[in-house]
Amino acid sequence: MKTFHTICMNCRINELPEQYQVTIVHLVNHLASHTDSYQQHAMNRLENISNENPYCDDIPGFKKLTMNFEEDG
């Protein structure tokens, strides 16, 4: 029998395209199938990504986003 797990928290996954949602589920299943040391290593990498600011951080392979401010007058 399959078990379902529910976590109640603010989650915006439904704002992502469906294919990204599927990729995230695949990542969760992939991590769950590996050792604790690999899971910890991967989570450290994901933690870095979750704290990136695409407007001011230097992210390899990604051009910084720009903020467009409207000028008054």
DSSP file (Angstrom, degrees, kcal/mol; ACC not computed):
  #  RESIDUE AA STRUCTURE BP1 BP2  ACC     N-H-->O    O-->H-N    N-H-->O    O-->H-N    TCO  KAPPA ALPHA  PHI   PSI    X-CA   Y-CA   Z-CA
    1    1 A M              0   0    0      0, 0.0     2,-0.2     0, 0.0     0, 0.0   0.000 360.0 360.0 360.0 135.3    0.0    0.0    0.0
    2    2 A K        -     0   0    0      1,-0.0     2,-0.4     0, 0.0     0, 0.0  -0.551 360.0-146.3 -78.6 142.7    1.3    3.5   -0.9
    3    3 A T        -     0   0    0     -2,-0.2     2,-0.4     2,-0.0    -1,-0.0  -0.886   5.6-150.6-108.8 141.0    1.7    6.0    1.9
    4    4 A F        -     0   0    0     -2,-0.4     2,-0.4     2,-0.0     0, 0.0  -0.900   5.8-152.8-111.2 142.0    1.1    9.7    1.4
    5    5 A H        -     0   0    0     -2,-0.4     2,-0.5     2,-0.0    -2,-0.0  -0.943   7.7-164.6-116.6 131.7    2.9   12.3    3.4
    6    6 A T        -     0   0    0     -2,-0.4     2,-0.4     2,-0.0    -2,-0.0  -0.966   6.6-176.2-121.2 130.1    1.4   15.7    4.1
    7    7 A I        -     0   0    0     -2,-0.5     2,-0.7     2,-0.1    -2,-0.0  -0.988  18.6-143.5-119.9 130.9    3.3   18.8    5.3
    8    8 A C        +     0   0    0     -2,-0.4     2,-0.3     2,-0.0    -2,-0.0  -0.853  49.2 115.9 -97.3 113.1    1.4   22.0    6.1
    9    9 A M  S    S-     0   0    0     -2,-0.7     2,-0.6     2,-0.1    -2,-0.1  -0.974  74.5 -75.0-163.8 165.4    3.4   25.0    5.1
   10   10 A N        +     0   0    0     -2,-0.3     2,-0.4     2,-0.1    -2,-0.0  -0.602  60.1 167.9 -69.8 116.1    3.5   28.0    2.8
   11   11 A C        -     0   0    0     -2,-0.6     3,-0.3     1,-0.0    -2,-0.1  -0.995  28.9-171.1-138.8 128.9    4.5   26.4   -0.5
   12   12 A R    >   +     0   0    0     -2,-0.4     3,-2.3     1,-0.2     4,-0.3   0.057  49.5 120.8-106.6  23.9    4.3   28.0   -4.0
   13   13 A I  G >   +     0   0    0      1,-0.3     3,-1.8     2,-0.2    -1,-0.2   0.825  67.9  65.6 -59.1 -30.7    5.0   24.9   -6.0
   14   14 A N  G 3  S+     0   0    0     -3,-0.3    -1,-0.3     1,-0.3    -2,-0.1   0.653  92.4  63.2 -67.6 -12.7    1.7   25.3   -7.8
   15   15 A E  G <  S+     0   0    0     -3,-2.3    -1,-0.3     2,-0.1    -2,-0.2   0.559  90.1  84.9 -85.6  -9.1    3.1   28.5   -9.3
   16   16 A L  S <  S-     0   0    0     -3,-1.8     5,-0.1    -4,-0.3    -3,-0.0  -0.595  95.4 -92.8 -88.3 153.1    5.8   26.6  -11.2
   17   17 A P    >>  -     0   0    0      0, 0.0     4,-1.8     0, 0.0     3,-0.9  -0.300  40.6-110.0 -59.3 151.8    5.2   25.0  -14.6
   18   18 A E  H 3> S+     0   0    0      1,-0.3     4,-2.3     2,-0.2     5,-0.2   0.857 117.1  56.9 -54.8 -40.5    4.1   21.3  -14.3
   19   19 A Q  H 3> S+     0   0    0      1,-0.2     4,-1.8     2,-0.2    -1,-0.3   0.836 106.8  49.8 -65.0 -31.0    7.4   20.0  -15.7
   20   20 A Y  H <> S+     0   0    0     -3,-0.9     4,-2.2     2,-0.2    -1,-0.2   0.876 108.7  52.5 -71.9 -37.8    9.3   21.8  -12.9
   21   21 A Q  H  X S+     0   0    0     -4,-1.8     4,-2.0     2,-0.2    -2,-0.2   0.915 109.9  48.8 -61.7 -42.4    6.9   20.3  -10.3
   22   22 A V  H  X S+     0   0    0     -4,-2.3     4,-2.6     1,-0.2    -2,-0.2   0.902 108.9  53.3 -64.1 -41.5    7.6   16.9  -11.7
   23   23 A T  H  X S+     0   0    0     -4,-1.8     4,-2.3     1,-0.2    -1,-0.2   0.898 108.0  50.7 -60.6 -41.1   11.4   17.5  -11.6
   24   24 A I  H  X S+     0   0    0     -4,-2.2     4,-2.3     2,-0.2    -1,-0.2   0.903 110.2  48.9 -64.8 -40.9   11.2   18.5   -7.9
   25   25 A V  H  X S+     0   0    0     -4,-2.0     4,-2.4     2,-0.2    -2,-0.2   0.907 110.5  51.4 -64.5 -40.8    9.2   15.3   -7.1
   26   26 A H  H  X S+     0   0    0     -4,-2.6     4,-2.6     1,-0.2    -2,-0.2   0.901 108.8  52.0 -61.3 -39.9   11.9   13.3   -9.0
   27   27 A L  H  X S+     0   0    0     -4,-2.3     4,-2.9     2,-0.2     5,-0.2   0.929 108.8  49.7 -61.5 -45.6   14.6   15.0   -6.9
   28   28 A V  H  X S+     0   0    0     -4,-2.3     4,-2.3     1,-0.2    -2,-0.2   0.934 113.7  45.3 -59.4 -46.8   12.8   14.1   -3.7
   29   29 A N  H  X S+     0   0    0     -4,-2.4     4,-1.0     2,-0.2    -1,-0.2   0.885 112.7  51.7 -65.6 -37.9   12.5   10.5   -4.8
   30   30 A H  H >< S+     0   0    0     -4,-2.6     3,-0.7    -5,-0.2     4,-0.3   0.943 111.5  46.2 -62.3 -48.8   16.1   10.4   -6.0
   31   31 A L  H >< S+     0   0    0     -4,-2.9     3,-1.6     1,-0.2    -2,-0.2   0.900 108.8  56.0 -61.6 -40.7   17.4   11.8   -2.6
   32   32 A A  H 3< S+     0   0    0     -4,-2.3    -1,-0.2     1,-0.3    -2,-0.2   0.750 103.0  56.3 -64.7 -22.7   15.3    9.4   -0.7
   33   33 A S  T << S+     0   0    0     -4,-1.0    -1,-0.3    -3,-0.7     2,-0.2   0.469 101.7  70.3 -89.4   0.1   16.8    6.4   -2.5
   34   34 A H  S <  S-     0   0    0     -3,-1.6    -3,-0.0    -4,-0.3     5,-0.0  -0.578  90.7 -76.9-114.4 176.8   20.4    7.4   -1.5
   35   35 A T     >  -     0   0    0     -2,-0.2     4,-2.5     1,-0.1    -1,-0.2  -0.172  39.5-111.5 -70.5 162.2   22.5    7.4    1.6
   36   36 A D  H  > S+     0   0    0      1,-0.2     4,-2.7     2,-0.2     5,-0.2   0.870 117.4  55.4 -60.5 -38.5   22.3   10.0    4.3
   37   37 A S  H  > S+     0   0    0      2,-0.2     4,-2.1     1,-0.2    -1,-0.2   0.906 109.9  45.3 -66.0 -39.6   25.8   11.4    3.4
   38   38 A Y  H  > S+     0   0    0      2,-0.2     4,-2.8     1,-0.2     5,-0.2   0.912 112.3  52.3 -67.4 -41.5   24.7   12.0   -0.2
   39   39 A Q  H  X S+     0   0    0     -4,-2.5     4,-2.6     1,-0.2    -2,-0.2   0.924 110.4  47.9 -59.0 -45.1   21.4   13.5    1.0
   40   40 A Q  H  X S+     0   0    0     -4,-2.7     4,-2.1     2,-0.2    -1,-0.2   0.918 112.2  49.3 -62.1 -43.8   23.3   15.9    3.3
   41   41 A H  H  X S+     0   0    0     -4,-2.1     4,-1.7     1,-0.2    -2,-0.2   0.933 113.7  45.6 -61.7 -46.5   25.7   16.9    0.5
   42   42 A A  H  X S+     0   0    0     -4,-2.8     4,-2.5     1,-0.2    -2,-0.2   0.890 110.8  53.1 -64.7 -40.1   22.8   17.5   -2.0
   43   43 A M  H  X S+     0   0    0     -4,-2.6     4,-2.5    -5,-0.2    -1,-0.2   0.864 105.7  54.2 -65.8 -35.2   20.8   19.5    0.6
   44   44 A N  H  X S+     0   0    0     -4,-2.1     4,-1.7     2,-0.2    -1,-0.2   0.906 109.8  47.8 -63.0 -40.8   23.8   21.7    1.3
   45   45 A R  H  X S+     0   0    0     -4,-1.7     4,-1.7     1,-0.2    -2,-0.2   0.915 112.9  47.9 -65.1 -42.7   24.0   22.5   -2.5
   46   46 A L  H  X S+     0   0    0     -4,-2.5     4,-2.7     1,-0.2    -2,-0.2   0.858 106.1  58.2 -66.7 -35.0   20.2   23.2   -2.6
   47   47 A E  H  X S+     0   0    0     -4,-2.5     4,-0.9     2,-0.2    -1,-0.2   0.911 105.2  50.8 -60.1 -42.3   20.5   25.4    0.5
   48   48 A N  H >< S+     0   0    0     -4,-1.7     3,-0.7     1,-0.2     4,-0.4   0.926 111.5  47.6 -60.8 -44.6   23.0   27.6   -1.4
   49   49 A I  H >< S+     0   0    0     -4,-1.7     3,-1.3     1,-0.2    -2,-0.2   0.904 107.4  55.8 -63.1 -41.4   20.6   27.8   -4.3
   50   50 A S  H 3< S+     0   0    0     -4,-2.7    -1,-0.2     1,-0.3    -2,-0.2   0.693 110.0  47.1 -68.1 -16.6   17.7   28.7   -2.1
   51   51 A N  T << S+     0   0    0     -4,-0.9    -1,-0.3    -3,-0.7    -2,-0.2   0.424  86.0 116.4-102.6  -0.4   19.6   31.6   -0.7
   52   52 A E    <   -     0   0    0     -3,-1.3    -3,-0.0    -4,-0.4     7,-0.0  -0.363  53.8-149.8 -68.6 147.7   20.8   33.0   -4.0
   53   53 A N    >>  -     0   0    0      1,-0.1     4,-2.8    -2,-0.1     3,-1.1  -0.954   0.8-159.6-116.9 109.1   19.7   36.5   -5.1
   54   54 A P  T 34 S+     0   0    0      0, 0.0    11,-2.9     0, 0.0     5,-0.1   0.572  88.3  59.1 -68.7  -6.1   19.5   36.6   -8.9
   55   55 A Y  T 34 S+     0   0    0      9,-0.2    12,-0.1     3,-0.0     9,-0.1   0.732 125.8   7.4 -91.2 -25.2   19.7   40.5   -8.7
   56   56 A C  T <4 S+     0   0    0     -3,-1.1     2,-0.2    10,-0.1     8,-0.1   0.576 103.0  92.3-134.9 -13.9   23.0   40.8   -6.9
   57   57 A D  S  < S-     0   0    0     -4,-2.8     2,-0.8     1,-0.0    -5,-0.0  -0.607  73.4-120.9 -86.2 146.6   24.8   37.5   -6.5
   58   58 A D        -     0   0    0     -2,-0.2     5,-0.1     6,-0.1    -3,-0.0  -0.784  35.7-176.1 -82.8 110.0   27.3   36.2   -9.0
   59   59 A I  B >   -A   62   0A   0     -2,-0.8     3,-2.2     3,-0.5     5,-0.0  -0.946  30.1-115.2-113.4 116.7   25.8   32.9  -10.2
   60   60 A P  T 3  S+     0   0    0      0, 0.0     3,-0.1     0, 0.0    -2,-0.0  -0.240  98.7   8.5 -53.9 128.9   27.9   30.8  -12.6
   61   61 A G  T 3  S+     0   0    0      1,-0.2     2,-0.4     0, 0.0    -3,-0.0   0.549 110.1 100.6  80.1   8.0   26.2   30.5  -16.0
   62   62 A F  B <   -A   59   0A   0     -3,-2.2    -3,-0.5     3,-0.0     2,-0.4  -0.990  66.5-136.4-132.0 128.1   23.4   33.0  -15.1
   63   63 A K        -     0   0    0     -2,-0.4    -5,-0.0     1,-0.1     0, 0.0  -0.677  37.7-106.1 -81.0 129.3   23.2   36.7  -16.1
   64   64 A K        -     0   0    0     -2,-0.4    -9,-0.2     1,-0.1     2,-0.2  -0.182  32.6-118.7 -54.3 142.8   22.1   38.9  -13.2
   65   65 A L        -     0   0    0    -11,-2.9     2,-0.4    -3,-0.0    -1,-0.1  -0.498  26.8-138.9 -77.3 154.1   18.5   40.1  -13.3
   66   66 A T        -     0   0    0     -2,-0.2     2,-0.5   -10,-0.0   -10,-0.1  -0.883   4.0-132.6-116.9 150.0   18.0   43.9  -13.5
   67   67 A M        -     0   0    0     -2,-0.4     2,-0.7   -12,-0.1     0, 0.0  -0.874  16.0-150.0 -99.4 129.5   15.4   46.0  -11.7
   68   68 A N        -     0   0    0     -2,-0.5     2,-0.4     2,-0.0    -2,-0.0  -0.893  12.8-166.2-103.1 115.1   13.6   48.5  -13.8
   69   69 A F        -     0   0    0     -2,-0.7     2,-0.3     0, 0.0    -2,-0.0  -0.842  19.0-127.5-100.8 133.4   12.6   51.6  -11.9
   70   70 A E        -     0   0    0     -2,-0.4     2,-0.4     1,-0.0    -2,-0.0  -0.621  23.1-132.5 -77.6 136.0   10.1   54.0  -13.4
   71   71 A E        -     0   0    0     -2,-0.3     2,-0.2     1,-0.0    -1,-0.0  -0.762  15.4-133.8 -91.4 132.3   11.4   57.6  -13.3
   72   72 A D              0   0    0     -2,-0.4    -1,-0.0     1,-0.2     0, 0.0  -0.591 360.0 360.0 -79.6 143.3    9.0   60.2  -12.1
   73   73 A G              0   0    0     -2,-0.2    -1,-0.2     0, 0.0    -2,-0.0   0.443 360.0 360.0 112.9 360.0    8.6   63.4  -14.1
